[in-house]
């Protein structure tokens, strides 16, 4: 059933991206996450009993949630700043998701013009990350973003900023930085071992390698194993290990609600 979210902050959010169509590619995925109904069922309209009603309610919730989805195909750092400022000032946005830090001809030309010289790929990516951090500080907003990994991700034992495609200095601007990967052979063996000890736990299919956690009370480099449902986007944390794969116990966050 749908229940009121006790953690709701009464703040708007902005999903800013340049690659996908908002109505046909992004919105169905968000509705799937809210409803728990697989995205492919929503797209082809083949619902099981009760799913269509859940989807209808999820669409209503999304409409009332003040989540704004904006597409900007030919983006520049100036355009990113313009959109964020507009939605912060005029729509009271406090959360921004920028999908994602990548190079394009438009942003490269824009940065090269600002610098007055030709700009390398890594400098372009670093400039975008720097702009996102500046906006977070200037407007006191939370900013979440992503970038791609390089091919050497399969050859590294410990996944850190060195596996970021094109620019490892992106990490310098982040307060929290991690690498999400499907389980490799090493992580799969650890997951199997943990499931033998705790057979009732959910089987993980992704691992978040935490390379940087500013102000964190735990060590850098922990690994959070979790299960990702690709049909709904929902995740469930399973267990955590240290940098060298020793199981660790993280203190659970307990929320106290005022009535």
C-alpha positions, -999 to +999 in steps of 0.1 A: +000+000+000+010+036-003+019+054+029+030+089+037+068+093+036+079+104+071+112+116+055+096+139+030+114+173+031+088+194+013+114+205-012+115+203-050+140+183-071+155+188-105+166+159-128+188+176-154+200+155-183+209+157-220+205+122-235+170+108-230+134+118-237+117+129-205+082+116-213+090+082-229+123+072-213+127+088-179+092+092-165+083+055-170+113+045-149+104+069-121+068+057-121+081+021-119+102+030-089+073+047-071+048+019-079+070-012-078+055-022-112+082-032-138+090-006-163+085-029-192+049-036-180+042+001-179+056+006-214+037-022-231+006-018-210+004-054-199-004-053-162-010-080-137-039-077-113-037-045-093-007-031-111-025-006-133-042+010-102-007+013-085+007+029-116-022+054-118-016+064-081+022+066-088+016+090-117-005+112-093+023+110-067+049+120-092+028+149-104+024+162-069+061+156-059+076+187-075+102+167-093+111+185-125+127+167-155+146+189-179+164+179-211+191+201-226+206+183-257+233+209-265+245+217-230+272+240-218+284+249-183+266+282-186+233+264-195+237+240-166+241+270-143+212+288-158+188+259-154+199+253-118+196+289-108+162+292-125+148+262-107+163+270-073+150+306-074+116+301-091+107+265-081+124+262-047+145+232-058+168+219-031+180+186-048+196+184-082+205+152-101+228+159-131+229+129-154+258+129-162+294+143-164+304+137-200+321+155-228+302+169-259+311+193-287+289+220-273+304+220-238+340+216-251+336+246-273+320+266-245+349+258-221+376+264-248+361+298-255+361+307-218+397+296-215+409+311-247+428+279-257+419+244-268+408+222-239+416+186-233+389+161-225+399+157-189+398+195-184+362+196-198+351+169-174+368+186-145+352+219-154+317+204-153+324+188-119+338+221-106+307+240-118+283+215-101+303+218-068+302+256-071+264+255-076+259+232-046+278+257-024+263+289-038+227+277-035+231+254-006+216+224-025+224+187-027+239+176-060+241+141-072+259+132-105+276+104-123+303+097-148+315+066-168+342+042-160+371+032-182+380-003-195+407-007-167+379-012-142+381-049-148+418-051-141+418-032-107+416-049-074+405-018-055+382+005-075+389+042-070+392+074-090+417+058-114+389+039-131+369+071-140+368+075-177+388+106-189+392+124-156+401+111-122+402+146-107+364+146-106+368+130-072+385+161-059+352+180-061+330+154-045+321+150-008+311+114-015+325+094-043+321+057-052+321+032-081+291+010-087+298-023-105+281-057-110+297-083-089+330-095-103+344-130-095+360-118-063+328-101-050+307-130-061+327-154-040+324-131-010+286-128-015+283-166-017+302-169+015+280-144+033+249-161+020+261-194+035+264-178+069+232-158+065+209-177+041+179-154+047+197-123+034+189-110-001+214-120-027+233-089-040+240-082-076+258-049-073+287-035-052+293+001-043+330+007-038+333+038-016+365+057-025+358+090-007+335+099+022+342+133+036+333+137+072+326+099+075+329+081+108+340+049+090+371+040+070+375+049+033+372+021+008+343+001+023+322-019-001+284-019+002+268-050-014+232-044-025+205-058-048+193-037-077+160-044-093+166-033-129+128-033-136+119-008-109+152+008-099+146-001-063+176-012-042+181-031-010+214-030+010+226-065+019+259-062+038+292-043+039+329-052+039+361-032+045+386-024+018+402-058+021+369-077+021+366-083+058+329-082+069+320-051+089+290-040+108+277-005+101+256+013+126+220+015+113+207+050+110+176+054+132+151+081+124+130+097+151+098+114+139+082+142+157+044+140+160 
